[in-house]
């Protein structure tokens, strides 16, 4: 890219780190550096695709670059601008919404969120149809390229989510208001699914569960819980047990008098909200984010 050439802004967004150290408006520099390297490659590659319609593997071939601008003291967040020497003709007027949809799809595919993947693919197909004049061949080629992007950027995504659970509780990607796109949120459940080698496990959205906490590690925020059915009785899986591993990601867990500890001590059932990692129809891991 010629440094003396005027740059056009393709898209702008905020990357916000929330919880843990980020609540004090600070973040671990090693984790932040790794995260920024991951996000930088993801957004540069996706931005190049939206601007040109092609997939570039090498940094030197990218026509779009991601620049971090002045950080803001709200949680811990960075403003990011995608800039290019060329004005996008392929996705003119829709660059921001398409970039966000593609990044959302990359996150969903690599965390194995089946329903979300289906919804995002349908959304992208509609957007591509509107830009290509319903040229099925071109639309199919663009969708196939996105599949390649999602696969090739998996290692970059692993870098991007590295601060979650270490120096922040979650990462929120907030697109520009002009794009009309929805924010992307990456929590501990999503990070674990991205890092997992087991592609057969699917991560659900937020659901309600009734549990009894039978074991707890306060320092690590881990637990074993017994799932209760609608009749209030334990639900047994194929192994004859109803206990599953759980991670408590609820910020309220940091309080010494939180409801998780209270219900663990009393042995009483607790209504919770969270995500589940499911394999072969069986819940293997719960991520508890709310109780009450």
N, C-alpha and C positions, 0 to 999 in steps of 0.2 A: 504494500500500500504506500503510495507516495505521500510523505508527511506534509508536503507543502500544498497539497490539494485540499480545497474546501471539503468539509465533511458534512454529510446529511444525517440528521437524527432519524434512525429507523424506528426506535422504540425507547421508552424509559420506564423504569420500575423501581421499586424499593425492595430490598432484602432485609427483613427484620428478624433479629434474634431475640427470643423472649424467654424469660424465666432464668433461674439460677443466677450466675454472674451478670447476665445481661440486664437483670433488674436494677443493678447498680450502675448501668450505662458503661460497663466494661466487659471485655471478653478475652479469653485466652488467645494470645497472638499466634501460637502454633496452630491451634484449631482453626482460627479465622483465616490464616494464610492458606491452609489446605482447602477450606471451604471456598474461598474466593477463586482459587485455581480451578476447582471443579466447576463452579458456576460460570466462570469466565469462559471456559471451553464450551460448556453447554450452550450458553447464549450466543457465543460467536458462531458456532456451527449452525445452530438453528436460525439465527439471523441471516447468515449467508444463504441458507436454503430458501428462506422466504424472499430474499432480495433477488436471487438468481434462478431458483427452481432446481438447483443442483446440490450435490453433497460433496464437500471438500474435506479430505481427511487430514491434510497437512496445514499447519498454522499459516505458513507463507502463502497458501492459496486462498485464504479467507478474504472476502471483500468486506466483511463486517467485523468490527472489534468492539469488545465490551469495556467501557471505562467506568471506574468507580469515581464518584464525585464526593463532595463534602459530607462526612457523616453527621447525623443528627443525634442529639441527646434525648432520645425517646426509646426506652428499652435500649437496644443497641441496633442501629439500622444504618444501612448504606444506600445511597441513591446510585443507580446504575443507568448509563446511557449506552445504547447500541448505535454506533455511527458507521457510516460507509461513504466511500468516495462516489458511489453511484446512487441514484434514486430508483427505488424499486418500482418496476412496472408490472411485474407478475401479480403482486398482491397489493396494488395501490389502494390506499385508504383502509385496508384491513390488516396491515402489518402487525400492529400491537395485539389485536385479538387472536390472530392466527399464531403468533409466536407463543403467547400464553397457553393457547390450546395445545400446541405441540409439546411444550415443556410439561404441561399437565399430563399429557398422554405418556411421555417418557417416564414420569414419576409413577403413574398408575401401572404401566406395563412392567416396570422393574420391581414394583412392590406387589404385583399380582392381584390387582383390584379389578376383578372381572367386569362387574357392572359399570364401573366408572370408565374402564377402557372402551366398552361398547358405546356408551353415551358420547365420549369424546371423539371416537372414530366417526360416528354419525354426524357430529357437529362439524368436524373437519371436512368430511365428504360434501356436506352442503356448502361450506365456504369455498371449497375448491370448484364445485360445480358452478357457483355464481361467478367465479373469476375466469373460468375456462369456457363459458358458454355451454355448459353441460357436455363437454367433450369427455366421454367415458374413458377413452384411452389415456388422455392426459391426467385425468383425476386418478385413475388406477396407478399410474406411474408415480404420482406425487405421494399417494398413500403407501406405496411400496417403499419409497425412499424414506418415509417417516419410520417405518418398521426397522430399516437399516440404521437410522439415526438412534432409535431407542436402544438397539442392541449394542452399537458401537460406543455409546456414551454412558454405558453402565458404570464403568470404572470412574468416570468423571463425576457421576452422580454419587457414588460412594464417597468420593472426596468431599463433595458439596455438603453432605449431611453429617460429616464427622463431628461437628460441635454438639449435636443433639445428644442429650444425656450426660455430656461432660461439662460444658460450660454454659449451655442454654437448654431449655426444656423443649423448644420447638423453633422452627424457622418458617416464617411467613413471607411469601413472595407476593407483593402487592403491585399489580399492573397500574399503568396510568389511567386516570378516570376517563380519558378520551377513548380508550380502547373498548370500554364497556365489558371487559373480561372479569371473571371472578378470581379472587385471590387463591393461591395455592398454599396449603398448610402441610408441613412435614413434622410429624411428632415421633415419639419413640417407637410406636408400633410400625409406622411407615419406614423408619430407618432400619429397624430389625429385619423387616421384610426385604428391603433393598439389599442388605448385607447377606441375607440367607442364601445358601446354595441350593435349597430345596424349592424348586420351581413348582412343585405340586401343591404347596400350601397357599391358600387364598386368604387375603386380608379383607375382612368385612368393613362396612361403615359402622357408625355409632349405633349400638343396640342396648337394650335394657336387659339386665340379668339380676337374678336373686341368688346370693351366695352366702355361704358360711365360711369365714376365714379360719383355717385350721393350723396354718403355720405362717410366720412373718419374720422377715429380716428388715428391721427399721433402717439400718444403715444403707442397705442396697435398694430398699423399696420393692423387694420381691416378696411373694407369698405363695401359698397353696390354698386354693379355695375349693369348696364343694358346691357344685351347681345344683340348684333346686328347680324342679319342674313346676307346672301350674298347680299341681296338687300339694305343693310344699314339701314333697319328698325328693330325696337325692336322685339325680339322673345318672344311671350307670352307662358306660360305653361298652365296647366289645370286650374290654379287658376286665369288666366287672367293677370298675371304679368310677366315681363321679368327681374325683379330684383332678384339678388342672393347675398348671403353673400360671402365675399372674405377676404382672409388673404394675405397680401403682404409680401412675404419672400425674395424678391429681395434685395441684399445688397445695391443697389443704393438708396433704400428708406431712408437710414440714412442721405443722403445729404439733406440739407435744400432747395435745388433748383432742386429736382428730377422731372422727367417727370410725375410722378403720381400726385404730388401736382399741377403742372402746368396744367395738363389736367382736374383735379378736379375743379380748379379755372375757367378755360375757358369753361368747359362743352363740350369740343371737344372729338371725339372718339379717342380711343387709342388701338393700336395693341399690344397684350401681348402674352406671352407664359406661360403656367402653367398646373397644374393638376386639375382634377375635381372629386368631389365625387358625384356619380350618384346613385339615387334610383328610381326604377320603370321608368327608361328612362328619368328622370328629373334631371338636375344639381341642387344639393342642396348647394354646397360649391365650391368655386374656390380658388386655391392657386397660386398666381401670382409670378413667379420667374424671369421674364425678360420682358422688354418692349422696344419698339423702332421699 
